[in-house]
Amino acid sequence: MSTDSSQPQGQFRRIAIEDYRENFEAGDHTLVDVREPEEWAMGHLPNAVHIPMNTIPDRHAEIPTDKPVVVVCAHGQRSMMVSEYLLDIGFPEVYNLEEGTHGWMMRRLPLERP
């Protein structure tokens, strides 16, 4: 068995908020917020695109496949399901942001509002 850090197809990577902030910069990935519109309106992570979970099957073509995708929701459950779905349909590099927007807010990190 290989000991490298790559993951087999069909598994997404979980990423902690601190690791996300250290390893990703605007433009080098797509941050997809899958929360509902009313949740999005209360504040979202900077540079996120809003594609509610129930619209992902119809709108996944809006997400580039040529760079990593980081999926976020409120606490990490919906984003986990969307991460699995994106891998299943062929996205090569998908991350689920652990603790979601709630964890981001608890750390008093910046939010954007529409």
C-alpha positions as CSV (number, residue, x, y, z in Angstrom):
1,M,0.0,0.0,0.0
2,S,1.3,3.5,-0.9
3,T,2.1,5.9,1.9
4,D,1.7,9.0,-0.1
5,S,-0.9,11.6,0.8
6,S,-3.1,11.1,-2.3
7,Q,-6.5,9.6,-1.7
8,P,-8.2,7.0,-3.8
9,Q,-11.1,8.2,-6.0
10,G,-14.3,8.2,-4.1
11,Q,-13.0,9.8,-0.9
12,F,-12.9,13.4,-0.2
13,R,-10.6,15.1,2.2
14,R,-11.7,16.8,5.4
15,I,-9.9,20.0,6.0
16,A,-9.8,22.0,9.3
17,I,-10.5,25.7,9.1
18,E,-6.9,26.5,10.2
19,D,-5.5,24.3,7.4
20,Y,-7.8,25.8,4.9
21,R,-6.7,29.3,5.8
22,E,-3.0,28.3,5.6
23,N,-3.1,26.3,2.4
24,F,-5.7,28.0,0.1
25,E,-5.8,31.5,-1.4
26,A,-8.6,33.2,-3.4
27,G,-8.5,32.1,-7.0
28,D,-6.6,28.8,-6.5
29,H,-9.8,26.9,-5.6
30,T,-13.5,27.1,-5.7
31,L,-15.3,27.6,-2.4
32,V,-18.9,26.4,-2.6
33,D,-21.4,27.3,0.1
34,V,-24.3,24.8,0.0
35,R,-26.5,26.4,2.7
36,E,-30.0,27.7,2.0
37,P,-30.5,31.3,0.8
38,E,-31.5,32.6,4.2
39,E,-28.4,31.2,5.8
40,W,-26.2,32.7,3.0
41,A,-27.8,36.1,3.6
42,M,-26.7,36.0,7.3
43,G,-23.1,35.9,6.2
44,H,-20.7,33.6,4.2
45,L,-17.0,33.0,3.9
46,P,-15.2,35.4,1.6
47,N,-15.0,34.5,-2.0
48,A,-17.6,31.7,-1.7
49,V,-20.1,30.9,-4.5
50,H,-23.6,30.1,-3.4
51,I,-25.1,26.8,-4.7
52,P,-27.6,25.4,-2.3
53,M,-27.3,21.7,-1.7
54,N,-30.6,20.8,-3.4
55,T,-29.5,22.6,-6.6
56,I,-26.1,20.9,-6.9
57,P,-27.3,18.2,-9.3
58,D,-28.6,20.9,-11.7
59,R,-25.8,23.4,-11.2
60,H,-22.6,21.4,-10.7
61,A,-21.4,22.5,-14.2
62,E,-20.9,26.0,-12.7
63,I,-18.1,24.5,-10.6
64,P,-14.7,24.3,-12.3
65,T,-13.1,20.9,-12.3
66,D,-9.6,22.2,-13.0
67,K,-8.9,23.3,-9.5
68,P,-9.7,22.1,-6.0
69,V,-13.2,22.5,-4.7
70,V,-13.9,23.2,-1.0
71,V,-17.4,22.7,0.2
72,V,-18.9,24.4,3.2
73,C,-22.3,24.4,5.0
74,A,-23.3,25.4,8.5
75,H,-21.7,22.6,10.5
76,G,-20.2,20.2,7.9
77,Q,-22.9,17.6,7.4
78,R,-24.5,18.9,4.1
79,S,-21.1,19.8,2.8
80,M,-19.9,16.2,3.4
81,M,-22.8,14.8,1.4
82,V,-22.1,17.3,-1.5
83,S,-18.4,16.5,-1.3
84,E,-19.2,12.8,-1.8
85,Y,-21.6,13.6,-4.7
86,L,-19.0,15.7,-6.5
87,L,-16.4,13.0,-6.3
88,D,-19.0,10.4,-7.5
89,I,-19.6,12.5,-10.6
90,G,-15.9,13.0,-11.4
91,F,-14.5,16.0,-9.6
92,P,-10.9,15.1,-8.9
93,E,-10.1,17.1,-5.7
94,V,-12.8,17.9,-3.2
95,Y,-12.5,19.1,0.4
96,N,-15.1,19.3,3.1
97,L,-14.5,22.3,5.5
98,E,-14.9,20.9,9.0
99,E,-17.1,22.8,11.5
100,G,-18.5,24.8,8.6
101,T,-19.6,28.4,8.8
102,H,-20.4,28.0,12.4
103,G,-16.8,27.1,13.2
104,W,-15.6,30.0,11.1
105,M,-17.9,32.5,13.0
106,M,-16.9,31.0,16.4
107,R,-13.3,32.0,15.5
108,R,-14.5,35.5,14.7
109,L,-13.1,35.2,11.1
110,P,-14.4,37.7,8.5
111,L,-17.7,37.1,6.8
112,E,-19.2,38.7,3.7
113,R,-22.9,39.6,3.3
114,P,-24.8,40.0,0.0
